Amino acid sequence: MKGVVFNLLEEVVRRSHGEDTWDALLDQAGLAGSYTSLGSYPDEDMSKLVLAASRTLAMAPADVLRWFGRGAMPILVQRYPNFFSAHTSTRPFILSVNDIIHPEVRKLYPGAEVPDFDFDTPEDGVLVIGYRSQRRLCALAEGFVTGTADYFGEQVLIQQPRCMLHGEERCALVCTFSAAA
């Protein structure tokens, strides 16, 4: 996993819970914590950090990933405003991930292994996101979707009728968008 993901997690933890919490997570996970954005690190390091955060923050590991994804979006908006400025709502932004964002990620972070997404739009206001990744971090993807909706001033309800963690070939995130209340 690319170091930039670890850097994002560190920033989200520090912003929400302080530097001491980040240091405690590293200690609990038995990790040094010096991640460079372009470096590549074992996926297991992220798993250890998520489990440490789960214990420390009293959240299920999947909830930690959702929280992390949602909290990372404002940082990503700040760092990469051009990815967001071309869109006025969540749905078209998400539909651009495979064609615009992931190719740019691969340019910025050589060797990055990004998830594979496919999309279906069965009805107005609904987007079904198919998610495939060897990392099986569908909860992180959910967090990114929620964080994107926050950015665009929308609400999103996400249901997941299929999940790789339950033996499916791919996850299905059924996203229903509405204006923020």
Buried (B, 14 or more C-beta within 10 A) or exposed (E): BBBBBBBBBBBBBBEEBEEEBBEBBBEBBEBEBEBEEEBBBEBEBBBBBBBBBBEBBEBEBBBBBBBBBBBBBBBBBEEBEEBBEEBEBBBEBBBBBBEBBBEEBEEEBEEBBBBEBEBEEEEEEBBBBBBBBEBBBBBBBBBBBBBBBBBBEBBBEBEBEBBBEEEBEBBBBBBEBEEEE
